[in-house]
């Protein structure tokens, strides 16, 4: 899935956004610039000493060796000091770069957790992972090279111009006039390579998403013989990635030879102009060697930057994708309201909602759930049952109408205050990498071992937990348990917390019938005095509900107890009987 939003602007705008993160380490930044300046100034002073040493050779047999060795010894000292400053600067740049990327990654993770679920629904998990991991890695490599070249390069350019002006004004002006040629060539090529790197990064995200999808569902792929088709899909994305990568590298590879050509023209112009000035006494041979050395050093930053243009362009393209994510609008601000001494009265008044504008789903939905009542929600697939739960938990906000808990509209409550009042057991289970104890205690970290064991016994998960190698302290991964065992652990979480309201969305769908009957007894005990919303396809499990809502096409079409609805002889009766029809020959 592709992004709905693209970062606008050029490379400089994206770089400016990166620099705002770097600004947190301004001390390291200033220190790096000072060391770069110190190192470059020492390097730039070396040609003057070389020129002075050369000018000690007056003619055949007339050489001032004492003065010459004096200049050469000073050159050795300056080269050593310059090298030490560069080494320290590189260490600082490393630390600054990796801390900056660490901050960007941390902010990206925090921002993902604040994004509305609608964003996560529109974007594949693999693409988001690619932005947070692969794109930030490439950004760090580009920043590391960029810092090293940028600070030294700027000081070198300014310093060489100053030293050249001290030697000869006209040759310096010649260099300044010819310099823009390098800029024009580099900008012309880089603007095209950036677009290719951006497409390359997007294709890499699609490829990561496809790999994540295929590996994560390999059993389904093999069961339905989808291997060949998935390989063709991967080959297509891989081909796109190859095309964009080749074009990106091709365009960026033109920069270095093009700028070097322009720089060689500048160097030749300096040598030619200096050769004409020497006979008139306007310049010495040593002075010309100094100017040629400066002309070479002046052009070196342009060559260095162009030599790493591939990494820089790639880094900026990846940064653009990261900022696409960071600039996505988060959930609407949380209200300060809280819930105290929750009774569990839920009122839903004239609620309408759709995931896609113009495609209606829930319309004019009304419901009053009294405290402690069990409300069952049934209906065909796609009728809006799970959507109703999403609205109740405020994973999505309603388009119109009001949902209230104990008389307070949920929009006036903080999401945390609302959600901690509900216990949820969903059809989709989630087990984090950690111990059994850590997985059970997610909602109540301070729970004692006795409380955990009691909750596990009530949910009938203690039988398999105690058989694990380390019991409650057994480390788990996503594939350590069967689907049924995972669901039992999720039920244990809710048994431990016992919040004032419950949501059971196909809570026993992966559990065998015998265990389900035992858990149903535990649920009956747990739901006493608690407002409960039960989504079920197996209608036999909700016969004892205080009220059954029959949904179809986003609306409640029937409402009442099991016996009342069966007497009506309507949609519910047909739905119920269809699960117990015996087909005979």
BABAPA-798542 format. One record per residue (C-alpha): residue number from 1; residue in three letters; chain; z, x, y. Coordinates in steps of 0.25 Angstrom, whole numbers, padded with zeros to 4 digits, m for minus. Example, Ala and Ser with C-alpha at 12.3 -4.5 7.8 and 13.67 -1.06 7.14 Angstrom:
BABAPA-798542
   i  aa ch     Z     X     Y
   1 Ala  A  0031  0049 m0018
   2 Ser  A  0029  0055 m0004
This chain:
BABAPA-798542
   i  aa ch     Z     X     Y
   1 Unk  A  0000  0000  0000
   2 Unk  A m0003  0005  0014
   3 Unk  A  0005  0005  0026
   4 Unk  A  0004 m0006  0036
   5 Unk  A  0007  0003  0047
   6 Unk  A  0001  0016  0051
   7 Unk  A  0006  0027  0061
   8 Unk  A m0002  0027  0073
   9 Unk  A m0004  0039  0082
  10 Unk  A m0009  0053  0080
  11 Unk  A m0002  0065  0074
  12 Unk  A  0006  0069  0086
  13 Unk  A  0013  0055  0086
  14 Unk  A  0016  0057  0071
  15 Unk  A  0021  0071  0074
  16 Unk  A  0030  0066  0086
  17 Unk  A  0036  0056  0076
  18 Unk  A  0040  0067  0067
  19 Unk  A  0045  0076  0078
  20 Unk  A  0055  0065  0082
  21 Unk  A  0061  0067  0068
  22 Unk  A  0061  0082  0070
  23 Unk  A  0068  0080  0084
  24 Unk  A  0081  0078  0076
  25 Unk  A  0081  0093  0073
  26 Unk  A  0077  0097  0087
  27 Unk  A  0087  0109  0086
  28 Unk  A  0079  0115  0074
  29 Unk  A  0066  0111  0081
  30 Unk  A  0070  0119  0094
  31 Unk  A  0075  0131  0086
  32 Unk  A  0062  0131  0078
  33 Unk  A  0054  0131  0091
  34 Unk  A  0063  0142  0097
  35 Unk  A  0061  0151  0084
  36 Unk  A  0046  0148  0084
  37 Unk  A  0045  0152  0099
  38 Unk  A  0053  0164  0096
  39 Unk  A  0044  0168  0084
  40 Unk  A  0031  0165  0091
  41 Unk  A  0035  0173  0104
  42 Unk  A  0038  0185  0096
  43 Unk  A  0025  0184  0089
  44 Unk  A  0018  0182  0102
  45 Unk  A  0024  0194  0108
  46 Unk  A  0020  0203  0096
  47 Unk  A  0005  0204  0101
  48 Unk  A  0009  0209  0114
  49 Unk  A  0017  0220  0108
  50 Unk  A  0005  0223  0099
  51 Unk  A m0004  0223  0111
  52 Unk  A  0006  0233  0118
  53 Unk  A  0006  0242  0106
  54 Unk  A m0009  0242  0106
  55 Unk  A m0010  0246  0120
  56 Unk  A m0001  0258  0117
  57 Unk  A m0014  0264  0111
  58 Unk  A m0020  0269  0124
  59 Unk  A m0031  0277  0118
  60 Unk  A m0034  0288  0107
  61 Unk  A m0021  0297  0106
  62 Unk  A m0014  0289  0116
  63 Unk  A m0004  0279  0109
  64 Unk  A  0010  0276  0113
  65 Unk  A  0016  0275  0099
  66 Unk  A  0031  0274  0104
  67 Unk  A  0027  0261  0113
  68 Unk  A  0018  0256  0101
  69 Unk  A  0030  0257  0091
  70 Unk  A  0039  0250  0101
  71 Unk  A  0029  0238  0102
  72 Unk  A  0027  0238  0087
  73 Unk  A  0042  0238  0084
  74 Unk  A  0044  0226  0093
  75 Unk  A  0033  0219  0086
  76 Unk  A  0041  0221  0072
  77 Unk  A  0054  0215  0078
  78 Unk  A  0046  0203  0084
  79 Unk  A  0039  0200  0071
  80 Unk  A  0052  0200  0064
  81 Unk  A  0059  0191  0074
  82 Unk  A  0047  0182  0074
  83 Unk  A  0047  0181  0059
  84 Unk  A  0062  0178  0058
  85 Unk  A  0061  0167  0069
  86 Unk  A  0049  0160  0061
  87 Unk  A  0057  0161  0048
  88 Unk  A  0069  0153  0055
  89 Unk  A  0059  0143  0062
  90 Unk  A  0053  0140  0048
  91 Unk  A  0067  0137  0042
  92 Unk  A  0070  0128  0054
  93 Unk  A  0057  0121  0053
  94 Unk  A  0060  0119  0038
  95 Unk  A  0073  0112  0040
  96 Unk  A  0068  0104  0052
  97 Unk  A  0056  0099  0044
  98 Unk  A  0064  0095  0032
  99 Unk  A  0075  0088  0039
 100 Unk  A  0064  0080  0047
 101 Unk  A  0057  0076  0035
 102 Unk  A  0071  0072  0029
 103 Unk  A  0074  0064  0041
 104 Unk  A  0060  0057  0040
 105 Unk  A  0062  0054  0025
 106 Unk  A  0076  0049  0027
 107 Unk  A  0072  0040  0038
 108 Unk  A  0060  0035  0030
 109 Unk  A  0070  0031  0019
 110 Unk  A  0079  0024  0028
 111 Unk  A  0068  0017  0035
 112 Unk  A  0062  0012  0022
 113 Unk  A  0076  0005  0019
 114 Unk  A  0075 m0002  0032
 115 Unk  A  0060 m0007  0030
 116 Unk  A  0058 m0021  0027
 117 Unk  A  0054 m0024  0013
 118 Unk  A  0041 m0029  0018
 119 Unk  A  0037 m0014  0021
 120 Unk  A  0041 m0010  0007
 121 Unk  A  0033 m0021  0001
 122 Unk  A  0020 m0017  0009
 123 Unk  A  0021 m0002  0005
 124 Unk  A  0021  0004 m0009
 125 Unk  A  0034  0012 m0013
 126 Unk  A  0025  0024 m0016
 127 Unk  A  0019  0025 m0002
 128 Unk  A  0033  0024  0004
 129 Unk  A  0038  0035 m0005
 130 Unk  A  0026  0043 m0001
 131 Unk  A  0029  0042  0013
 132 Unk  A  0044  0046  0012
 133 Unk  A  0042  0057  0002
 134 Unk  A  0028  0063  0002
 135 Unk  A  0024  0061  0016
 136 Unk  A  0037  0067  0021
 137 Unk  A  0035  0079  0013
 138 Unk  A  0022  0081  0018
 139 Unk  A  0027  0079  0032
 140 Unk  A  0038  0090  0030
 141 Unk  A  0027  0100  0026
 142 Unk  A  0019  0097  0038
 143 Unk  A  0031  0098  0047
 144 Unk  A  0035  0111  0042
 145 Unk  A  0022  0117  0044
 146 Unk  A  0020  0110  0057
 147 Unk  A  0033  0115  0063
 148 Unk  A  0031  0129  0059
 149 Unk  A  0017  0129  0065
 150 Unk  A  0020  0120  0077
 151 Unk  A  0032  0128  0084
 152 Unk  A  0026  0141  0082
 153 Unk  A  0012  0137  0085
 154 Unk  A  0016  0130  0099
 155 Unk  A  0024  0142  0103
 156 Unk  A  0013  0152  0099
 157 Unk  A  0003  0144  0107
 158 Unk  A  0011  0144  0119
 159 Unk  A  0016  0158  0117
 160 Unk  A  0002  0164  0115
 161 Unk  A m0003  0158  0127
 162 Unk  A  0008  0163  0136
 163 Unk  A  0006  0178  0130
 164 Unk  A m0009  0177  0132
 165 Unk  A m0007  0173  0146
 166 Unk  A  0001  0185  0149
 167 Unk  A m0011  0193  0143
 168 Unk  A m0023  0187  0149
 169 Unk  A m0025  0173  0156
 170 Unk  A m0040  0171  0153
 171 Unk  A m0039  0173  0138
 172 Unk  A m0027  0164  0137
 173 Unk  A m0035  0153  0145
 174 Unk  A m0047  0155  0135
 175 Unk  A m0038  0153  0123
 176 Unk  A m0032  0140  0130
 177 Unk  A m0046  0134  0133
 178 Unk  A m0051  0136  0119
 179 Unk  A m0038  0131  0112
 180 Unk  A m0041  0116  0113
 181 Unk  A m0052  0118  0103
 182 Unk  A m0042  0120  0092
 183 Unk  A m0035  0108  0096
 184 Unk  A m0047  0099  0096
 185 Unk  A m0052  0104  0083
 186 Unk  A m0038  0102  0076
 187 Unk  A m0036  0088  0082
 188 Unk  A m0050  0084  0078
 189 Unk  A m0048  0088  0063
 190 Unk  A m0033  0084  0062
 191 Unk  A m0035  0070  0067
 192 Unk  A m0044  0068  0055
 193 Unk  A m0035  0075  0045
 194 Unk  A m0023  0067  0049
 195 Unk  A m0030  0054  0045
 196 Unk  A m0033  0059  0032
 197 Unk  A m0019  0064  0029
 198 Unk  A m0014  0050  0033
 199 Unk  A m0023  0044  0023
 200 Unk  A m0019  0055  0013
 201 Unk  A m0004  0051  0015
 202 Unk  A m0007  0036  0013
 203 Unk  A m0015  0039  0000
 204 Unk  A m0004  0048 m0005
 205 Unk  A  0006  0036 m0002
 206 Unk  A m0003  0026 m0010
 207 Unk  A m0004  0036 m0021
 208 Unk  A  0011  0038 m0022
 209 Unk  A  0013  0023 m0022
 210 Unk  A  0003  0021 m0034
 211 Unk  A  0010  0032 m0042
 212 Unk  A  0023  0026 m0040
 213 Unk  A  0018  0012 m0044
 214 Unk  A  0011  0017 m0056
 215 Unk  A  0022  0026 m0061
 216 Unk  A  0033  0016 m0058
 217 Unk  A  0026  0006 m0066
 218 Unk  A  0020  0014 m0077
 219 Unk  A  0024  0005 m0088
 220 Unk  A  0016 m0007 m0082
 221 Unk  A  0004  0002 m0079
 222 Unk  A  0004  0006 m0094
 223 Unk  A  0007 m0008 m0099
 224 Unk  A m0005 m0014 m0092
 225 Unk  A m0014 m0002 m0094
 226 Unk  A m0015  0000 m0079
 227 Unk  A m0016  0016 m0081
 228 Unk  A m0031  0017 m0078
 229 Unk  A m0031  0008 m0066
 230 Unk  A m0018  0015 m0060
 231 Unk  A m0025  0028 m0062
 232 Unk  A m0038  0023 m0055
 233 Unk  A m0029  0018 m0043
 234 Unk  A m0022  0031 m0043
 235 Unk  A m0036  0039 m0043
 236 Unk  A m0040  0030 m0031
 237 Unk  A m0028  0034 m0023
 238 Unk  A m0029  0048 m0027
 239 Unk  A m0043  0049 m0023
 240 Unk  A m0040  0043 m0009
 241 Unk  A m0029  0054 m0008
 242 Unk  A m0038  0065 m0012
 243 Unk  A m0049  0060 m0002
 244 Unk  A m0039  0059  0010
 245 Unk  A m0032  0072  0006
 246 Unk  A m0046  0080  0005
 247 Unk  A m0050  0074  0019
 248 Unk  A m0037  0077  0025
 249 Unk  A m0037  0092  0020
 250 Unk  A m0051  0093  0024
 251 Unk  A m0049  0089  0039
 252 Unk  A m0037  0097  0040
 253 Unk  A m0043  0109  0034
 254 Unk  A m0053  0109  0045
 255 Unk  A m0043  0111  0056
 256 Unk  A m0039  0126  0052
 257 Unk  A m0053  0132  0052
 258 Unk  A m0057  0124  0064
 259 Unk  A m0045  0129  0073
 260 Unk  A m0047  0143  0068
 261 Unk  A m0061  0143  0072
 262 Unk  A m0057  0139  0086
 263 Unk  A m0046  0149  0086
 264 Unk  A m0055  0160  0082
 265 Unk  A m0064  0156  0093
 266 Unk  A m0052  0157  0103
 267 Unk  A m0049  0171  0097
 268 Unk  A m0063  0176  0099
 269 Unk  A m0063  0171  0113
 270 Unk  A m0050  0179  0116
 271 Unk  A m0056  0192  0110
 272 Unk  A m0069  0191  0117
 273 Unk  A m0062  0188  0131
 274 Unk  A m0052  0199  0129
 275 Unk  A m0063  0209  0125
 276 Unk  A m0070  0206  0139
 277 Unk  A m0057  0208  0146
 278 Unk  A m0053  0222  0140
 279 Unk  A m0064  0230  0147
 280 Unk  A m0060  0225  0161
 281 Unk  A m0046  0229  0159
 282 Unk  A m0041  0214  0159
 283 Unk  A m0035  0216  0144
 284 Unk  A m0031  0227  0135
 285 Unk  A m0035  0229  0121
 286 Unk  A m0020  0226  0117
 287 Unk  A m0020  0214  0126
 288 Unk  A m0032  0208  0119
 289 Unk  A m0026  0210  0106
 290 Unk  A m0014  0203  0111
 291 Unk  A m0022  0191  0116
 292 Unk  A m0030  0191  0103
 293 Unk  A m0017  0190  0095
 294 Unk  A m0012  0179  0104
 295 Unk  A m0025  0171  0103
 296 Unk  A m0023  0172  0088
 297 Unk  A m0008  0168  0089
 298 Unk  A m0012  0157  0099
 299 Unk  A m0022  0151  0089
 300 Unk  A m0013  0153  0076
 301 Unk  A m0005  0140  0079
 302 Unk  A m0017  0132  0079
 303 Unk  A m0022  0139  0066
 304 Unk  A m0008  0137  0059
 305 Unk  A m0007  0122  0063
 306 Unk  A m0022  0120  0058
 307 Unk  A m0019  0127  0045
 308 Unk  A m0007  0117  0042
 309 Unk  A m0015  0105  0048
 310 Unk  A m0016  0099  0034
 311 Unk  A m0001  0098  0032
 312 Unk  A  0002  0094  0047
 313 Unk  A m0008  0082  0046
 314 Unk  A m0003  0078  0032
 315 Unk  A  0011  0078  0037
 316 Unk  A  0008  0070  0050
 317 Unk  A  0000  0060  0041
 318 Unk  A  0012  0059  0032
 319 Unk  A  0021  0058  0044
 320 Unk  A  0013  0046  0049
 321 Unk  A  0016  0038  0035
 322 Unk  A  0030  0042  0036
 323 Unk  A  0031  0036  0050
 324 Unk  A  0023  0024  0046
 325 Unk  A  0035  0021  0037
 326 Unk  A  0046  0025  0047
 327 Unk  A  0040  0016  0058
 328 Unk  A  0039  0004  0049
 329 Unk  A  0048 m0007  0055
 330 Unk  A  0061 m0008  0048
 331 Unk  A  0068 m0021  0044
 332 Unk  A  0072 m0030  0056
 333 Unk  A  0086 m0025  0062
 334 Unk  A  0098 m0029  0054
 335 Unk  A  0107 m0039  0060
 336 Unk  A  0122 m0036  0062
 337 Unk  A  0127 m0048  0054
 338 Unk  A  0136 m0047  0042
 339 Unk  A  0141 m0057  0031
 340 Unk  A  0155 m0058  0029
 341 Unk  A  0162 m0066  0018
 342 Unk  A  0149 m0071  0013
 343 Unk  A  0149 m0085  0007
 344 Unk  A  0134 m0085  0003
 345 Unk  A  0128 m0097  0010
 346 Unk  A  0113 m0095  0011
 347 Unk  A  0104 m0104  0020
 348 Unk  A  0089 m0102  0020
 349 Unk  A  0083 m0110  0031
 350 Unk  A  0068 m0112  0033
 351 Unk  A  0064 m0098  0028
 352 Unk  A  0049 m0094  0028
 353 Unk  A  0044 m0080  0023
 354 Unk  A  0032 m0073  0019
 355 Unk  A  0029 m0058  0016
 356 Unk  A  0015 m0059  0021
 357 Unk  A  0012 m0066  0034
 358 Unk  A  0004 m0078  0032
 359 Unk  A  0007 m0079  0017
 360 Unk  A  0019 m0089  0015
 361 Unk  A  0029 m0087  0005
 362 Unk  A  0043 m0094  0009
 363 Unk  A  0042 m0106  0018
 364 Unk  A  0053 m0115  0024
 365 Unk  A  0063 m0110  0013
 366 Unk  A  0077 m0117  0014
 367 Unk  A  0090 m0115  0006
 368 Unk  A  0105 m0117  0007
 369 Unk  A  0113 m0109 m0003
 370 Unk  A  0128 m0112 m0003
 371 Unk  A  0138 m0101 m0005
 372 Unk  A  0140 m0098 m0020
 373 Unk  A  0127 m0106 m0025
 374 Unk  A  0117 m0101 m0035
 375 Unk  A  0103 m0103 m0029
 376 Unk  A  0092 m0101 m0039
 377 Unk  A  0077 m0098 m0035
 378 Unk  A  0066 m0101 m0044
 379 Unk  A  0051 m0102 m0043
 380 Unk  A  0038 m0096 m0048
 381 Unk  A  0034 m0082 m0045
 382 Unk  A  0031 m0079 m0030
 383 Unk  A  0038 m0092 m0025
 384 Unk  A  0047 m0084 m0016
 385 Unk  A  0060 m0082 m0024
 386 Unk  A  0061 m0067 m0022
 387 Unk  A  0057 m0068 m0007
 388 Unk  A  0068 m0078 m0005
 389 Unk  A  0078 m0067 m0010
 390 Unk  A  0071 m0057 m0001
 391 Unk  A  0074 m0066  0011
 392 Unk  A  0088 m0069  0007
 393 Unk  A  0091 m0054  0006
 394 Unk  A  0083 m0051  0019
 395 Unk  A  0074 m0042  0012
 396 Unk  A  0064 m0050  0021
 397 Unk  A  0066 m0058  0033
 398 Unk  A  0062 m0072  0033
 399 Unk  A  0050 m0076  0042
 400 Unk  A  0057 m0089  0047
 401 Unk  A  0069 m0097  0044
 402 Unk  A  0084 m0092  0041
 403 Unk  A  0092 m0086  0029
 404 Unk  A  0107 m0087  0032
 405 Unk  A  0119 m0082  0024
 406 Unk  A  0132 m0089  0027
 407 Unk  A  0126 m0095  0039
 408 Unk  A  0121 m0081  0045
 409 Unk  A  0106 m0079  0046
 410 Unk  A  0102 m0066  0037
 411 Unk  A  0094 m0061  0049
 412 Unk  A  0108 m0060  0056
 413 Unk  A  0114 m0052  0045
 414 Unk  A  0112 m0037  0042
 415 Unk  A  0104 m0035  0029
 416 Unk  A  0115 m0027  0023
 417 Unk  A  0125 m0038  0025
 418 Unk  A  0116 m0049  0019
 419 Unk  A  0112 m0041  0007
 420 Unk  A  0126 m0036  0003
 421 Unk  A  0129 m0051  0002
 422 Unk  A  0119 m0053 m0009
 423 Unk  A  0119 m0047 m0023
 424 Unk  A  0105 m0045 m0029
 425 Unk  A  0099 m0044 m0043
 426 Unk  A  0084 m0043 m0043
 427 Unk  A  0074 m0043 m0054
 428 Unk  A  0069 m0029 m0049
 429 Unk  A  0080 m0019 m0052
 430 Unk  A  0083 m0006 m0045
 431 Unk  A  0091  0005 m0051
 432 Unk  A  0093  0018 m0042
 433 Unk  A  0095  0032 m0047
 434 Unk  A  0109  0033 m0049
 435 Unk  A  0121  0030 m0059
 436 Unk  A  0123  0016 m0065
 437 Unk  A  0136  0015 m0056
 438 Unk  A  0128  0018 m0043
 439 Unk  A  0117  0007 m0047
 440 Unk  A  0128 m0003 m0049
 441 Unk  A  0136  0000 m0037
 442 Unk  A  0125  0000 m0026
 443 Unk  A  0131 m0013 m0020
 444 Unk  A  0145 m0008 m0022
 445 Unk  A  0147  0007 m0022
 446 Unk  A  0162  0006 m0021
 447 Unk  A  0163 m0002 m0035
 448 Unk  A  0173  0003 m0045
 449 Unk  A  0169  0006 m0059
 450 Unk  A  0177 m0006 m0064
 451 Unk  A  0169 m0015 m0055
 452 Unk  A  0155 m0009 m0059
 453 Unk  A  0159 m0011 m0074
 454 Unk  A  0163 m0025 m0072
 455 Unk  A  0150 m0028 m0064
 456 Unk  A  0142 m0021 m0076
 457 Unk  A  0149 m0029 m0086
 458 Unk  A  0146 m0043 m0079
 459 Unk  A  0132 m0039 m0078
 460 Unk  A  0131 m0035 m0092
 461 Unk  A  0126 m0021 m0088
 462 Unk  A  0139 m0013 m0093
 463 Unk  A  0134 m0014 m0107
 464 Unk  A  0122 m0004 m0104
 465 Unk  A  0129  0004 m0093
 466 Unk  A  0140  0008 m0102
 467 Unk  A  0130  0013 m0113
 468 Unk  A  0123  0022 m0102
 469 Unk  A  0126  0037 m0104
 470 Unk  A  0136  0038 m0092
 471 Unk  A  0139  0023 m0090
 472 Unk  A  0140  0019 m0075
 473 Unk  A  0137  0034 m0071
 474 Unk  A  0123  0034 m0079
 475 Unk  A  0112  0039 m0069
 476 Unk  A  0101  0029 m0069
 477 Unk  A  0086  0030 m0065
 478 Unk  A  0076  0019 m0063
 479 Unk  A  0072  0019 m0077
 480 Unk  A  0086  0022 m0084
 481 Unk  A  0088  0007 m0087
 482 Unk  A  0080 m0005 m0092
 483 Unk  A  0076 m0016 m0083
 484 Unk  A  0087 m0025 m0088
 485 Unk  A  0098 m0014 m0087
 486 Unk  A  0094 m0012 m0072
 487 Unk  A  0095 m0027 m0069
 488 Unk  A  0109 m0027 m0075
 489 Unk  A  0113 m0016 m0066
 490 Unk  A  0107 m0023 m0054
 491 Unk  A  0116 m0035 m0058
 492 Unk  A  0128 m0026 m0060
 493 Unk  A  0126 m0022 m0045
 494 Unk  A  0127 m0036 m0041
 495 Unk  A  0139 m0039 m0050
 496 Unk  A  0146 m0028 m0044
 497 Unk  A  0144 m0032 m0029
 498 Unk  A  0146 m0047 m0031
 499 Unk  A  0140 m0051 m0017
 500 Unk  A  0142 m0065 m0012
 501 Unk  A  0127 m0069 m0014
 502 Unk  A  0118 m0065 m0026
 503 Unk  A  0103 m0064 m0028
 504 Unk  A  0098 m0064 m0042
 505 Unk  A  0083 m0062 m0043
 506 Unk  A  0079 m0062 m0057
 507 Unk  A  0092 m0054 m0060
 508 Unk  A  0091 m0055 m0075
 509 Unk  A  0076 m0054 m0077
 510 Unk  A  0076 m0041 m0085
 511 Unk  A  0088 m0044 m0093
 512 Unk  A  0088 m0049 m0107
 513 Unk  A  0092 m0064 m0110
 514 Unk  A  0106 m0061 m0116
 515 Unk  A  0110 m0052 m0105
 516 Unk  A  0105 m0062 m0095
 517 Unk  A  0113 m0073 m0100
 518 Unk  A  0126 m0064 m0099
 519 Unk  A  0122 m0059 m0085
 520 Unk  A  0119 m0074 m0081
 521 Unk  A  0134 m0077 m0084
 522 Unk  A  0138 m0065 m0075
 523 Unk  A  0129 m0070 m0064
 524 Unk  A  0135 m0084 m0065
 525 Unk  A  0149 m0078 m0063
 526 Unk  A  0144 m0069 m0051
 527 Unk  A  0136 m0080 m0044
 528 Unk  A  0149 m0089 m0043
 529 Unk  A  0152 m0091 m0029
 530 Unk  A  0140 m0082 m0024
 531 Unk  A  0127 m0088 m0018
 532 Unk  A  0117 m0084 m0028
 533 Unk  A  0101 m0084 m0027
 534 Unk  A  0095 m0083 m0041
 535 Unk  A  0080 m0080 m0043
 536 Unk  A  0076 m0083 m0057
 537 Unk  A  0063 m0085 m0065
 538 Unk  A  0071 m0089 m0078
 539 Unk  A  0076 m0103 m0073
 540 Unk  A  0086 m0103 m0085
 541 Unk  A  0095 m0093 m0077
 542 Unk  A  0097 m0102 m0065
 543 Unk  A  0100 m0116 m0071
 544 Unk  A  0114 m0115 m0065
 545 Unk  A  0110 m0112 m0051
 546 Unk  A  0116 m0121 m0040
 547 Unk  A  0102 m0123 m0034
 548 Unk  A  0088 m0119 m0038
 549 Unk  A  0077 m0116 m0028
 550 Unk  A  0063 m0118 m0034
 551 Unk  A  0053 m0110 m0025
 552 Unk  A  0038 m0111 m0025
 553 Unk  A  0029 m0105 m0015
 554 Unk  A  0041 m0100 m0006
 555 Unk  A  0047 m0114 m0005
 556 Unk  A  0058 m0121 m0012
 557 Unk  A  0052 m0133 m0019
 558 Unk  A  0064 m0137 m0028
 559 Unk  A  0079 m0135 m0026
 560 Unk  A  0091 m0140 m0035
 561 Unk  A  0099 m0137 m0047
 562 Unk  A  0092 m0134 m0061
 563 Unk  A  0095 m0148 m0066
 564 Unk  A  0091 m0155 m0053
 565 Unk  A  0077 m0147 m0053
 566 Unk  A  0075 m0150 m0067
 567 Unk  A  0077 m0165 m0065
 568 Unk  A  0067 m0164 m0053
 569 Unk  A  0056 m0160 m0063
 570 Unk  A  0049 m0152 m0053
 571 Unk  A  0044 m0137 m0052
 572 Unk  A  0058 m0131 m0056
 573 Unk  A  0058 m0140 m0069
 574 Unk  A  0044 m0135 m0073
 575 Unk  A  0048 m0120 m0069
 576 Unk  A  0060 m0122 m0078
 577 Unk  A  0054 m0128 m0090
 578 Unk  A  0042 m0118 m0090
 579 Unk  A  0052 m0107 m0094
 580 Unk  A  0056 m0115 m0106
 581 Unk  A  0043 m0121 m0111
 582 Unk  A  0041 m0119 m0126
 583 Unk  A  0026 m0118 m0129
 584 Unk  A  0023 m0124 m0142
 585 Unk  A  0010 m0123 m0150
